[in-house]
Amino acid sequence: MDRIPKVDLSPFLNDIDQVDSDADQLLAKKKQIKEVINQACSEFGFFQIFNHGIPTSLMSQTLSLSKTFFNCPDEEKLKCSLAPLPVGYNRQSSPFSGENEYLLFSPRFGFDGIYPNTPAGFREVSEEIFSGLTKTGLVVERILNECLDLPPNFLHENSPDRTQDVMMHRKYHPATDTESNGLYSHQDPNCFTFVIQDNIGGLEVLKDDTWIPVIPSDGYIIVNIGDVLQVLSNNKYKSATHRVVRPKAPRESRHSVIYFYNIGGDKWVEPLPQFTKETDEKPKYKGFYYKDYTALRTKNIKLSRSEDVIGITHYALPDLHSETHLTRDKNCGK
């Protein structure tokens, strides 16, 4: 049984030209959806959306083209490696980081050189789904803004530049008899993340000290809350702890598309007064520039031990740090 909440996003997409009676029903539906999302974000930071405006056929086509690319010979994939730039093709292989490879894109660097000529249509489809995920991200951002009872458009006006967003195609190699780690347990540093996974599964989220599998469902997009929203809300919302375990049955590669809804690197991040001064709560984090945090996080890629992972507890104030650090050590293992 899938324990991750599923919410219908259509009431937030189709709310124009409503007669009064329909408007009342629409408001009731929206209220119910926001209650589900708010509870999920407060407890563990994971939920799923459907009727989100992106055709299931486009999601399937993207995953299919992604699979075709990763099945190409290494010499073809390496043509898309743009090191030392953070975008392009790369791979990870260690007991800690797991066995996976990825193709990373951000509008800041354009598409040229990042996306291959083979398979045909890969770039065009990737551009199309990136645009769709951007639009869906704006909707989810608005919903979260309302759930947190922030001033209208506060989150959007705080960081309106969507060229900071990042999309990743990822492949996890089949598990072996002795090793099945896909990606170590972690929290995402950004505002929130969208994940489209194929039918192989393997994504798990931590809730109440138990790893819960996120069961694949056609047409659904997984949403997980990141560190920025956890800090801004002073821990009202939880940055989701998640990992990927490569299934041993069926012994096949796992493919996913991930979209990171970011903020600008020069943005200052600290608990908002709505969750501190106005509620008589002490700030649980000291402020920081987002670019400084992401610079620290890049070191995680080269680490070989989960206990060395740099996360948001780096900025936790003393009264919280001891508690969250112990929890993190206990849970370490997407």
Residue frames as qw, qx, qy, qz and C-alpha x, y, z in Angstrom:
[[0.000, 0.887, 0.462, 0.000, 0.00, 0.00, 0.00],
 [0.399, 0.457, -0.018, 0.795, 1.32, 3.44, -0.98],
 [0.405, -0.670, -0.471, 0.407, 1.60, 5.60, 2.16],
 [0.257, -0.144, 0.104, 0.950, 2.68, 8.78, 0.37],
 [0.308, 0.636, 0.456, -0.541, -0.24, 11.26, 0.08],
 [0.305, 0.246, 0.626, 0.675, -1.59, 11.85, -3.43],
 [0.137, 0.632, 0.344, -0.681, -3.25, 15.15, -4.30],
 [0.450, 0.617, 0.554, 0.331, -5.19, 16.31, -7.35],
 [0.287, -0.318, 0.022, 0.903, -3.74, 19.61, -8.57],
 [0.148, 0.467, 0.635, 0.597, -6.53, 20.34, -11.08],
 [0.162, -0.862, -0.470, 0.100, -8.51, 22.67, -8.76],
 [0.324, -0.721, 0.092, 0.606, -5.53, 25.01, -8.82],
 [0.291, -0.097, 0.607, 0.733, -5.24, 24.86, -12.61],
 [0.073, -0.408, -0.699, -0.583, -8.89, 25.17, -13.66],
 [0.177, -0.553, -0.623, 0.524, -10.39, 27.81, -11.40],
 [0.049, 0.188, -0.149, -0.970, -11.55, 30.45, -13.87],
 [0.444, -0.077, -0.437, -0.779, -15.06, 31.29, -15.09],
 [0.210, -0.220, -0.926, 0.223, -16.72, 29.54, -12.16],
 [0.402, -0.612, -0.330, -0.595, -20.32, 30.26, -11.17],
 [0.335, -0.620, 0.404, -0.584, -20.92, 30.97, -7.48],
 [0.921, -0.251, 0.157, -0.253, -21.98, 27.43, -6.53],
 [0.894, 0.297, -0.189, 0.278, -18.98, 25.95, -8.33],
 [0.207, 0.697, -0.395, 0.562, -16.71, 28.51, -6.69],
 [0.620, -0.555, 0.350, -0.432, -17.76, 27.33, -3.22],
 [0.996, -0.019, 0.088, 0.006, -17.04, 23.72, -4.16],
 [0.673, 0.561, -0.250, 0.411, -13.71, 24.74, -5.63],
 [0.116, -0.722, 0.425, -0.533, -12.69, 26.57, -2.47],
 [0.834, -0.377, 0.291, -0.279, -13.64, 23.53, -0.40],
 [0.955, 0.234, -0.041, 0.181, -11.54, 21.25, -2.63],
 [0.408, 0.679, -0.340, 0.507, -8.58, 23.60, -2.44],
 [0.435, -0.664, 0.385, -0.472, -8.84, 23.81, 1.33],
 [0.959, -0.181, 0.192, -0.106, -8.87, 20.01, 1.62],
 [0.827, 0.430, -0.143, 0.333, -5.87, 19.64, -0.68],
 [0.145, 0.737, -0.377, 0.542, -3.88, 22.26, 1.22],
 [0.692, -0.547, 0.323, -0.342, -4.61, 20.48, 4.48],
 [0.990, 0.042, 0.078, 0.113, -3.19, 17.23, 3.08],
 [0.615, 0.588, -0.201, 0.485, -0.10, 18.99, 1.71],
 [0.185, -0.771, 0.332, -0.511, 0.45, 20.97, 4.89],
 [0.847, -0.422, 0.270, -0.179, 0.30, 17.83, 7.03],
 [0.939, 0.223, 0.014, 0.262, 2.65, 15.91, 4.73],
 [0.413, 0.691, -0.240, 0.543, 5.17, 18.77, 4.66],
 [0.402, -0.719, 0.328, -0.463, 5.01, 19.16, 8.44],
 [0.913, -0.297, 0.254, -0.118, 5.50, 15.45, 9.11],
 [0.761, -0.214, 0.484, 0.376, 8.08, 14.29, 6.56],
 [0.021, 0.669, -0.318, -0.671, 8.14, 16.51, 3.48],
 [0.088, -0.076, 0.865, 0.488, 6.85, 14.15, 0.77],
 [0.579, 0.438, 0.496, -0.476, 3.68, 14.03, -1.34],
 [0.341, 0.101, 0.753, 0.553, 2.61, 13.17, -4.90],
 [0.348, 0.500, 0.107, -0.786, 0.63, 15.20, -7.43],
 [0.349, 0.265, 0.808, 0.395, -1.53, 14.22, -10.40],
 [0.211, 0.835, 0.472, 0.186, -3.61, 16.25, -12.88],
 [0.438, -0.636, 0.023, 0.635, -0.67, 18.66, -12.77],
 [0.354, 0.847, -0.049, -0.393, -0.80, 19.82, -16.39],
 [0.028, 0.571, -0.753, -0.327, 2.02, 17.67, -17.80],
 [0.862, 0.171, -0.238, -0.414, 0.78, 14.91, -20.14],
 [0.821, -0.322, 0.472, -0.008, 1.60, 11.38, -19.06],
 [0.851, 0.466, 0.141, 0.196, 2.71, 10.73, -22.64],
 [0.270, 0.860, -0.301, 0.311, 5.36, 13.45, -22.36],
 [0.526, -0.646, 0.517, -0.197, 6.61, 12.02, -19.07],
 [0.916, 0.013, 0.398, 0.048, 6.85, 8.54, -20.62],
 [0.688, 0.684, -0.014, 0.240, 8.57, 9.86, -23.74],
 [0.039, -0.873, 0.417, -0.251, 11.14, 11.70, -21.62],
 [0.692, -0.445, 0.561, -0.093, 11.97, 8.57, -19.62],
 [0.904, 0.304, 0.286, 0.097, 12.19, 6.50, -22.82],
 [0.503, 0.800, -0.171, 0.278, 14.61, 8.93, -24.49],
 [0.320, -0.781, 0.488, -0.221, 16.61, 9.13, -21.29],
 [0.862, -0.185, 0.473, -0.007, 16.94, 5.35, -21.22],
 [0.806, 0.546, 0.110, 0.200, 18.06, 5.33, -24.85],
 [0.176, 0.888, -0.335, 0.260, 20.74, 7.92, -24.14],
 [0.486, -0.639, 0.569, -0.179, 22.17, 6.06, -21.16],
 [0.910, 0.055, 0.408, 0.043, 22.30, 2.85, -23.22],
 [0.563, 0.800, -0.199, 0.065, 24.61, 4.58, -25.72],
 [0.822, 0.102, -0.263, 0.494, 28.34, 3.69, -25.71],
 [0.495, -0.672, -0.184, 0.519, 30.41, 5.57, -23.16],
 [0.402, -0.058, 0.275, 0.871, 32.27, 7.52, -25.84],
 [0.041, -0.587, -0.512, -0.626, 28.96, 9.01, -27.01],
 [0.452, -0.798, -0.398, 0.025, 27.83, 9.95, -23.50],
 [0.589, -0.455, -0.045, 0.667, 31.20, 11.44, -22.61],
 [0.289, 0.394, 0.335, 0.806, 30.81, 13.92, -25.49],
 [0.294, -0.778, -0.327, -0.448, 28.28, 15.62, -23.16],
 [0.673, -0.511, -0.278, 0.457, 30.75, 15.90, -20.28],
 [0.213, 0.850, 0.042, 0.480, 31.47, 19.59, -19.70],
 [0.696, -0.598, -0.136, 0.374, 33.72, 19.39, -16.63],
 [0.201, -0.103, -0.727, 0.648, 34.61, 21.50, -14.74],
 [0.423, -0.221, -0.112, -0.872, 31.12, 22.94, -15.34],
 [0.395, -0.050, 0.777, -0.487, 28.52, 21.36, -13.02],
 [0.758, 0.371, 0.150, -0.515, 26.24, 20.56, -15.97],
 [0.494, 0.491, -0.661, -0.278, 26.51, 17.79, -18.55],
 [0.919, -0.061, -0.365, -0.132, 27.18, 14.07, -18.22],
 [0.046, -0.577, 0.719, -0.384, 28.81, 12.47, -15.21],
 [0.810, -0.166, -0.544, -0.143, 28.73, 9.27, -13.17],
 [0.402, -0.622, 0.513, -0.434, 29.10, 8.09, -9.59],
 [0.872, 0.044, -0.486, -0.043, 30.49, 4.77, -8.43],
 [0.114, 0.384, -0.726, 0.559, 31.22, 3.99, -4.79],
 [0.320, -0.332, -0.871, 0.170, 29.69, 2.02, -1.92],
 [0.050, -0.414, -0.437, 0.797, 28.58, 5.37, -0.49],
 [0.292, 0.374, -0.129, -0.871, 27.21, 7.21, -3.53],
 [0.750, 0.318, 0.531, -0.233, 26.00, 4.06, -5.29],
 [0.398, -0.004, 0.687, 0.608, 26.16, 3.12, -8.95],
 [0.342, 0.794, 0.468, -0.182, 24.53, 5.78, -11.09],
 [0.367, 0.022, 0.331, 0.869, 25.13, 8.19, -13.96],
 [0.127, 0.783, 0.488, -0.364, 23.38, 11.42, -14.84],
 [0.328, 0.393, 0.339, 0.789, 22.91, 14.25, -17.33],
 [0.193, -0.650, -0.440, 0.589, 22.42, 17.65, -15.70],
 [0.242, 0.516, 0.392, 0.722, 20.93, 20.76, -17.30],
 [0.133, -0.680, -0.405, 0.596, 20.26, 24.34, -16.21],
 [0.389, 0.853, 0.307, 0.163, 19.02, 27.28, -18.33],
 [0.274, -0.885, 0.216, 0.309, 21.99, 29.27, -17.01],
 [0.393, -0.429, 0.675, 0.454, 24.27, 27.26, -19.30],
 [0.557, 0.443, -0.325, -0.623, 21.93, 26.69, -22.26],
 [0.942, 0.082, 0.274, -0.174, 21.37, 23.41, -24.09],
 [0.632, 0.684, -0.365, 0.003, 24.30, 23.58, -26.50],
 [0.313, 0.518, -0.752, 0.262, 26.84, 20.87, -25.81],
 [0.421, -0.242, 0.690, -0.537, 24.86, 19.38, -22.93],
 [0.791, 0.220, 0.446, -0.357, 22.25, 17.37, -24.81],
 [0.400, -0.208, 0.769, 0.454, 23.40, 14.86, -27.43],
 [0.419, 0.279, -0.438, -0.745, 22.29, 14.51, -31.03],
 [0.599, -0.057, -0.765, -0.230, 21.37, 10.89, -30.27],
 [0.317, 0.432, 0.822, 0.194, 18.67, 9.92, -29.64],
 [0.030, 0.344, 0.379, 0.859, 16.78, 12.20, -31.99],
 [0.396, -0.654, -0.384, -0.517, 14.41, 14.56, -30.21],
 [0.617, -0.345, -0.535, 0.463, 16.09, 14.25, -26.80],
 [0.217, -0.040, -0.161, 0.962, 16.85, 17.96, -26.55],
 [0.297, -0.304, -0.329, -0.843, 13.43, 19.10, -27.79],
 [0.651, -0.467, -0.573, -0.172, 11.53, 16.79, -25.43],
 [0.551, -0.276, -0.455, 0.643, 13.77, 17.80, -22.52],
 [0.040, 0.107, -0.003, 0.993, 13.10, 21.47, -23.23],
 [0.470, -0.392, -0.453, -0.648, 9.37, 20.80, -23.36],
 [0.683, -0.475, -0.551, 0.067, 9.18, 18.92, -20.08],
 [0.413, -0.114, -0.326, 0.843, 11.46, 21.44, -18.38],
 [0.168, -0.245, -0.145, -0.944, 9.02, 24.18, -19.40],
 [0.625, -0.432, -0.513, -0.398, 6.09, 22.11, -18.10],
 [0.663, -0.341, -0.526, 0.409, 7.80, 21.40, -14.78],
 [0.202, 0.079, -0.166, 0.962, 8.58, 25.10, -14.41],
 [0.403, -0.356, -0.265, -0.801, 4.87, 25.95, -14.76],
 [0.741, -0.409, -0.525, -0.086, 3.89, 23.20, -12.33],
 [0.549, -0.103, -0.440, 0.704, 6.55, 24.46, -9.94],
 [0.067, -0.253, 0.040, -0.964, 4.98, 27.91, -9.93],
 [0.642, -0.415, -0.375, -0.525, 1.64, 26.34, -8.98],
 [0.772, -0.299, -0.500, 0.254, 3.14, 24.26, -6.18],
 [0.351, 0.100, -0.297, 0.882, 5.09, 27.28, -4.95],
 [0.314, -0.371, -0.094, -0.869, 1.85, 29.26, -4.71],
 [0.768, -0.400, -0.438, -0.242, 0.13, 26.44, -2.82],
 [0.689, -0.171, -0.457, 0.536, 3.00, 26.13, -0.33],
 [0.102, 0.265, -0.137, 0.949, 2.97, 29.91, 0.10],
 [0.555, -0.427, -0.194, -0.687, -0.71, 29.69, 1.09],
 [0.822, -0.285, -0.490, 0.057, -0.17, 26.64, 3.31],
 [0.557, -0.073, -0.383, 0.733, 2.51, 28.54, 5.24],
 [0.125, -0.891, -0.423, 0.108, 0.18, 31.56, 5.48],
 [0.448, -0.243, 0.138, 0.849, 2.80, 33.86, 4.00],
 [0.257, 0.632, 0.043, -0.730, 1.94, 37.16, 2.27],
 [0.789, 0.540, 0.272, -0.112, 0.61, 36.61, -1.27],
 [0.715, 0.654, -0.128, 0.209, 3.38, 35.72, -3.74],
 [0.410, -0.839, 0.356, 0.031, 6.03, 35.98, -1.01],
 [0.774, -0.218, 0.524, 0.282, 8.01, 32.90, -2.09],
 [0.655, 0.576, 0.348, 0.343, 7.83, 33.83, -5.77],
 [0.128, 0.967, -0.050, 0.215, 8.89, 37.43, -5.23],
 [0.598, -0.699, 0.365, 0.143, 11.73, 36.28, -2.99],
 [0.341, -0.377, 0.732, 0.453, 13.32, 34.40, -5.90],
 [0.680, 0.541, 0.218, -0.444, 11.51, 34.77, -9.25],
 [0.277, 0.655, -0.610, -0.350, 14.45, 33.74, -11.48],
 [0.941, 0.031, 0.273, -0.198, 13.65, 30.29, -12.83],
 [0.644, 0.627, -0.431, 0.082, 16.93, 30.11, -14.77],
 [0.189, -0.579, 0.716, -0.340, 18.40, 28.94, -11.45],
 [0.886, -0.062, 0.312, -0.338, 16.41, 25.70, -11.66],
 [0.008, 0.475, -0.856, -0.204, 18.11, 22.44, -12.61],
 [0.914, 0.106, 0.044, -0.388, 16.87, 19.26, -14.32],
 [0.165, -0.500, 0.847, 0.069, 18.60, 15.90, -14.21],
 [0.890, 0.135, -0.329, -0.286, 18.21, 12.64, -16.15],
 [0.293, -0.570, 0.735, -0.224, 19.50, 9.80, -13.98],
 [0.849, 0.111, -0.477, -0.198, 20.21, 6.09, -14.41],
 [0.527, -0.537, 0.607, -0.256, 20.82, 3.64, -11.57],
 [0.412, 0.338, -0.823, -0.198, 22.53, 0.42, -12.54],
 [0.828, -0.267, -0.406, -0.279, 20.99, -2.94, -11.56],
 [0.573, -0.653, 0.429, -0.247, 21.68, -4.23, -8.07],
 [0.488, 0.366, -0.792, 0.036, 24.16, -7.02, -7.51],
 [0.746, -0.326, -0.580, 0.019, 24.04, -9.86, -5.02],
 [0.599, -0.291, -0.405, 0.627, 26.17, -7.88, -2.59],
 [0.162, -0.260, -0.081, 0.949, 25.40, -4.20, -3.31],
 [0.109, 0.650, 0.708, 0.254, 22.14, -2.30, -3.91],
 [0.153, -0.665, -0.223, 0.696, 22.80, 1.30, -2.85],
 [0.436, 0.685, 0.426, 0.399, 21.52, 3.77, -5.44],
 [0.141, 0.636, -0.119, 0.749, 22.03, 7.07, -3.62],
 [0.330, -0.098, -0.692, 0.634, 22.78, 7.68, 0.04],
 [0.190, -0.782, -0.589, 0.070, 20.14, 9.09, 2.36],
 [0.294, -0.011, -0.005, 0.956, 20.06, 12.88, 2.21],
 [0.171, 0.786, 0.459, -0.376, 17.97, 16.02, 2.12],
 [0.486, 0.570, 0.314, 0.583, 17.84, 18.30, -0.94],
 [0.346, -0.246, -0.214, 0.880, 19.25, 21.81, -0.39],
 [0.022, -0.236, -0.378, -0.895, 16.72, 23.71, -2.53],
 [0.481, -0.095, 0.173, -0.854, 13.08, 24.81, -2.04],
 [0.801, 0.072, 0.505, -0.312, 11.46, 21.64, -3.37],
 [0.047, -0.347, 0.831, 0.433, 12.09, 18.90, -5.91],
 [0.830, 0.255, 0.028, -0.495, 9.99, 17.07, -8.50],
 [0.245, -0.329, 0.895, 0.174, 10.78, 13.43, -9.27],
 [0.826, 0.287, -0.133, -0.467, 9.43, 11.39, -12.18],
 [0.321, -0.405, 0.855, 0.036, 10.44, 7.75, -11.78],
 [0.523, 0.149, -0.697, -0.468, 9.94, 4.73, -14.01],
 [0.842, -0.282, -0.176, -0.425, 8.17, 1.54, -12.93],
 [0.660, 0.191, -0.647, 0.331, 11.27, -0.03, -11.34],
 [0.596, -0.773, -0.162, -0.143, 10.89, 1.90, -8.07],
 [0.732, 0.069, -0.325, 0.594, 13.55, 2.22, -5.41],
 [0.003, 0.518, -0.168, 0.839, 12.89, 5.71, -4.04],
 [0.547, -0.492, -0.651, 0.187, 12.26, 5.69, -0.29],
 [0.097, -0.684, 0.117, -0.714, 11.42, 8.40, 2.25],
 [0.354, -0.049, -0.767, 0.533, 12.08, 8.30, 5.99],
 [0.455, -0.508, -0.103, -0.724, 9.06, 8.73, 8.24],
 [0.753, -0.512, 0.205, -0.359, 8.92, 7.87, 11.94],
 [0.342, -0.562, 0.751, 0.053, 12.27, 6.05, 11.71],
 [0.713, 0.199, 0.672, 0.030, 10.91, 3.80, 8.93],
 [0.026, -0.304, 0.570, 0.762, 11.89, 3.80, 5.27],
 [0.594, 0.486, 0.507, -0.392, 8.72, 4.00, 3.15],
 [0.395, 0.062, 0.669, 0.627, 8.91, 2.99, -0.54],
 [0.356, 0.508, 0.013, -0.784, 7.43, 5.44, -3.03],
 [0.600, 0.241, 0.756, 0.106, 5.48, 3.08, -5.29],
 [0.071, -0.130, 0.489, 0.860, 5.67, 4.10, -8.98],
 [0.385, 0.615, 0.631, -0.275, 2.40, 5.35, -10.50],
 [0.392, 0.345, 0.492, 0.697, 2.00, 6.44, -14.12],
 [0.008, 0.750, 0.347, 0.563, 1.38, 10.15, -14.47],
 [0.533, -0.819, -0.190, 0.098, 2.33, 11.05, -10.91],
 [0.393, 0.635, -0.333, 0.575, 5.06, 13.50, -9.92],
 [0.678, -0.467, -0.426, 0.375, 6.71, 13.14, -6.52],
 [0.029, 0.848, -0.094, 0.521, 7.29, 16.34, -4.56],
 [0.728, -0.381, -0.390, 0.415, 9.79, 16.58, -1.75],
 [0.171, -0.982, -0.012, -0.081, 10.50, 19.60, 0.42],
 [0.707, 0.353, -0.279, 0.546, 14.09, 20.88, 0.61],
 [0.538, -0.274, -0.402, 0.689, 16.30, 22.61, 3.15],
 [0.061, 0.242, 0.065, 0.966, 15.42, 26.17, 2.12],
 [0.514, -0.497, -0.346, -0.608, 11.77, 25.76, 3.10],
 [0.722, -0.403, -0.506, 0.244, 12.75, 23.98, 6.31],
 [0.420, -0.101, -0.248, 0.867, 14.91, 26.95, 7.31],
 [0.135, -0.320, -0.195, -0.917, 12.46, 29.65, 6.19],
 [0.641, -0.484, -0.378, -0.460, 9.65, 27.97, 8.14],
 [0.205, -0.567, 0.621, -0.502, 11.94, 27.41, 11.16],
 [0.002, -0.114, 0.989, -0.093, 11.31, 23.66, 10.98],
 [0.635, 0.229, 0.335, -0.657, 7.53, 23.90, 10.49],
 [0.865, 0.425, -0.145, -0.223, 8.14, 22.09, 7.21],
 [0.730, -0.415, 0.510, 0.189, 10.54, 19.16, 7.09],
 [0.344, 0.635, -0.597, -0.350, 13.19, 18.72, 4.45],
 [0.965, 0.013, 0.011, -0.263, 12.50, 15.16, 3.31],
 [0.312, -0.529, 0.782, 0.105, 15.10, 12.53, 4.15],
 [0.887, 0.358, 0.096, -0.277, 15.17, 10.14, 1.21],
 [0.316, -0.476, 0.760, 0.309, 17.35, 7.63, -0.61],
 [0.770, 0.363, -0.314, -0.420, 17.37, 5.31, -3.61],
 [0.572, -0.290, 0.767, -0.020, 17.78, 1.56, -3.19],
 [0.411, 0.348, -0.653, -0.532, 18.37, -0.37, -6.41],
 [0.861, -0.075, 0.246, -0.438, 15.82, -3.21, -6.41],
 [0.261, -0.360, 0.880, 0.166, 17.19, -6.72, -6.67],
 [0.226, 0.316, 0.891, 0.234, 14.04, -7.83, -8.45],
 [0.880, 0.425, 0.114, 0.178, 13.54, -7.12, -11.23],
 [0.599, -0.445, 0.236, 0.622, 17.28, -6.77, -11.81],
 [0.449, 0.676, 0.361, 0.459, 16.98, -3.84, -14.21],
 [0.301, 0.089, -0.100, 0.944, 18.29, -0.29, -14.43],
 [0.050, -0.771, -0.561, 0.298, 16.19, 2.43, -12.82],
 [0.285, 0.328, 0.246, 0.866, 15.57, 5.73, -14.63],
 [0.136, -0.779, -0.506, 0.344, 14.26, 9.02, -13.30],
 [0.260, 0.578, 0.140, 0.761, 13.95, 12.69, -14.18],
 [0.418, -0.596, -0.456, 0.512, 14.48, 15.18, -11.36],
 [0.158, 0.724, 0.173, 0.649, 13.67, 18.91, -11.35],
 [0.471, -0.356, -0.444, 0.674, 15.16, 21.11, -8.63],
 [0.027, -0.884, -0.306, -0.353, 13.16, 24.27, -7.88],
 [0.631, -0.083, -0.265, 0.724, 15.90, 26.60, -6.66],
 [0.091, -0.968, -0.148, 0.180, 16.58, 30.09, -5.41],
 [0.465, 0.802, -0.234, 0.291, 19.34, 32.44, -6.53],
 [0.768, -0.007, -0.402, 0.498, 22.77, 31.89, -5.05],
 [0.190, 0.317, -0.257, 0.893, 22.92, 35.43, -3.71],
 [0.550, -0.580, -0.289, -0.527, 19.73, 35.00, -1.68],
 [0.054, -0.359, 0.699, -0.616, 20.01, 35.23, 2.09],
 [0.671, -0.285, -0.626, -0.278, 18.26, 32.35, 3.87],
 [0.054, 0.133, -0.712, 0.687, 17.16, 32.48, 7.50],
 [0.056, -0.499, -0.849, 0.165, 14.02, 31.69, 9.54],
 [0.045, -0.544, -0.340, -0.766, 11.27, 34.14, 8.67],
 [0.125, -0.172, 0.468, -0.858, 9.82, 36.42, 11.38],
 [0.708, -0.166, -0.239, -0.643, 6.41, 34.81, 10.79],
 [0.892, -0.135, -0.432, -0.011, 7.84, 31.66, 12.41],
 [0.556, 0.027, -0.477, 0.680, 10.08, 33.31, 15.01],
 [0.023, 0.067, -0.287, 0.955, 9.30, 36.80, 16.33],
 [0.516, -0.178, -0.197, -0.814, 5.59, 36.60, 15.58],
 [0.838, -0.238, -0.438, -0.222, 5.26, 33.23, 17.32],
 [0.464, -0.753, 0.403, -0.235, 7.79, 33.81, 20.13],
 [0.983, 0.010, 0.089, 0.163, 9.92, 30.97, 18.75],
 [0.348, -0.712, 0.444, 0.419, 13.70, 31.10, 18.78],
 [0.613, 0.626, -0.396, -0.274, 15.38, 30.84, 15.35],
 [0.926, -0.197, 0.320, 0.035, 16.67, 27.32, 14.85],
 [0.783, 0.275, 0.212, 0.517, 19.20, 28.29, 12.18],
 [0.210, -0.646, 0.125, 0.723, 21.68, 31.08, 11.60],
 [0.579, 0.755, 0.090, -0.295, 21.37, 32.85, 8.26],
 [0.542, -0.267, 0.600, 0.525, 23.48, 32.07, 5.20],
 [0.406, 0.538, -0.346, -0.653, 23.82, 32.80, 1.51],
 [0.928, 0.184, 0.228, -0.230, 22.42, 29.99, -0.58],
 [0.666, 0.638, -0.380, 0.072, 25.53, 29.90, -2.80],
 [0.082, -0.603, 0.722, -0.328, 27.68, 29.25, 0.27],
 [0.741, -0.119, 0.558, -0.354, 25.53, 26.31, 1.28],
 [0.895, 0.426, 0.036, -0.126, 25.51, 24.77, -2.19],
 [0.372, 0.715, -0.570, 0.160, 29.29, 25.17, -2.33],
 [0.380, -0.419, 0.750, -0.342, 29.55, 23.15, 0.87],
 [0.848, 0.135, 0.387, -0.337, 27.15, 20.55, -0.51],
 [0.701, 0.605, -0.353, -0.134, 29.27, 19.94, -3.61],
 [0.030, -0.564, 0.801, -0.198, 31.85, 18.36, -1.32],
 [0.757, -0.071, 0.523, -0.386, 29.36, 15.56, -0.61],
 [0.825, 0.481, -0.183, -0.233, 29.87, 14.18, -4.12],
 [0.503, 0.555, -0.632, 0.197, 33.45, 13.18, -3.30],
 [0.455, -0.485, 0.589, -0.459, 32.79, 11.79, 0.18],
 [0.497, 0.141, -0.847, -0.122, 33.10, 8.10, 0.94],
 [0.214, -0.231, -0.846, 0.430, 31.33, 8.00, 4.34],
 [0.204, -0.707, -0.556, -0.386, 27.75, 9.01, 5.15],
 [0.491, -0.703, -0.345, 0.382, 28.82, 10.48, 8.49],
 [0.391, -0.248, 0.141, 0.875, 30.85, 13.12, 6.63],
 [0.157, 0.621, 0.590, 0.492, 27.86, 14.47, 4.68],
 [0.074, -0.127, -0.197, 0.969, 27.37, 18.22, 4.97],
 [0.084, -0.602, -0.740, -0.287, 23.72, 19.20, 5.45],
 [0.153, -0.764, -0.176, -0.602, 21.55, 21.93, 6.83],
 [0.721, -0.632, -0.226, 0.172, 22.59, 21.05, 10.40],
 [0.600, 0.156, -0.066, 0.782, 25.80, 22.93, 9.51],
 [0.020, -0.436, -0.028, -0.899, 23.78, 26.12, 10.13],
 [0.583, -0.597, -0.526, -0.165, 21.67, 24.83, 13.02],
 [0.169, -0.719, 0.346, -0.579, 21.92, 26.86, 16.21],
 [0.101, 0.349, -0.869, 0.335, 23.28, 25.00, 19.26],
 [0.529, -0.036, 0.599, -0.600, 20.01, 24.05, 20.95],
 [0.850, 0.344, 0.045, -0.396, 18.83, 22.26, 17.77],
 [0.437, 0.619, -0.642, -0.121, 22.13, 20.98, 16.43],
 [0.189, -0.321, 0.898, -0.234, 22.69, 18.28, 19.00],
 [0.666, 0.220, 0.568, -0.431, 19.21, 16.84, 18.46],
 [0.736, 0.601, -0.046, -0.307, 19.20, 16.90, 14.65],
 [0.236, 0.645, -0.725, -0.060, 22.79, 15.72, 14.39],
 [0.386, -0.177, 0.875, -0.235, 22.01, 12.63, 16.41],
 [0.728, 0.422, 0.394, -0.370, 18.97, 11.94, 14.24],
 [0.551, 0.714, -0.347, -0.256, 21.03, 12.36, 11.08],
 [0.006, -0.505, 0.863, -0.032, 23.74, 9.96, 12.25],
 [0.551, 0.041, 0.766, -0.327, 21.08, 7.44, 13.12],
 [0.699, 0.535, 0.343, -0.328, 19.35, 7.64, 9.75],
 [0.203, 0.708, -0.496, -0.460, 22.17, 7.99, 7.26],
 [0.603, 0.008, 0.779, 0.174, 22.22, 5.53, 4.53],
 [0.550, 0.467, 0.137, -0.679, 17.88, 8.58, -2.85]]
